[in-house]
Amino acid sequence: MKIKIFFCVVWNYESRAAGLAAELKKSCGVDSELVSGKRGDFEVTVDGEKVFSKQILSRFPEPYEVSNIIKKWL
């Protein structure tokens, strides 16, 4: 399983992305790759399939929201 977290450097979302990566490691036992994305990006993909998008939902994920999605893939 390949998890990527795309984040916007311009808006300094890197710390949020790192926090999410740590959450995924702790709650799901999976590693994720942080990827500098486009302006405003905060998206998570699993094996290339988008499972969370800030641009679509107009918000950041709630605590453990993405973890619960990832657990369905395990």
C-alpha positions in Angstrom: 0.0 0.0 0.0 1.4 3.4 -1.0 0.1 6.4 0.8 0.9 9.9 -0.3 0.0 13.1 1.4 0.1 16.1 -1.0 0.4 19.5 0.7 0.8 23.2 -0.2 4.2 24.7 0.6 2.9 28.2 -0.1 0.3 28.0 2.7 2.7 26.1 5.0 0.6 22.9 5.2 3.7 20.8 5.7 3.3 20.6 9.5 -0.3 19.4 9.1 0.9 16.8 6.6 3.6 15.6 8.9 1.1 15.4 11.8 -1.2 13.3 9.6 1.7 11.0 8.6 2.5 10.5 12.3 -1.2 9.8 13.1 -1.3 7.2 10.3 1.8 5.5 11.5 0.5 5.4 15.1 -3.1 4.3 14.4 -2.6 2.2 11.3 1.0 1.2 11.4 1.6 2.5 7.8 4.2 4.8 6.4 3.2 7.7 4.1 5.1 9.9 1.7 4.9 13.7 2.0 4.7 15.3 -1.4 4.8 19.0 -2.2 1.6 19.7 -4.2 -0.1 22.5 -5.9 -1.2 25.7 -4.3 -3.9 25.0 -1.7 -3.4 21.2 -1.8 -4.0 18.9 1.1 -4.9 15.5 -0.4 -4.3 11.9 0.5 -4.0 9.1 -2.0 -3.8 5.3 -1.5 -2.3 3.5 -4.4 -3.0 6.5 -6.6 -6.7 6.7 -5.6 -7.7 10.0 -3.9 -9.3 9.3 -0.5 -9.3 12.8 1.0 -9.2 16.2 -0.7 -9.4 19.6 1.0 -10.3 21.2 -2.3 -13.3 19.0 -2.7 -14.5 19.1 0.9 -13.4 22.7 1.6 -11.8 21.7 4.9 -9.0 19.8 6.5 -9.6 16.3 7.8 -10.9 15.8 11.3 -8.7 13.8 13.8 -8.6 10.2 12.7 -10.9 10.7 9.7 -8.2 9.7 7.3 -7.0 6.9 9.6 -10.5 5.4 9.5 -10.5 5.6 5.7 -7.1 3.9 5.6 -8.1 1.1 7.9 -10.8 0.1 5.4 -7.9 -0.5 2.9 -6.0 -2.8 5.3 
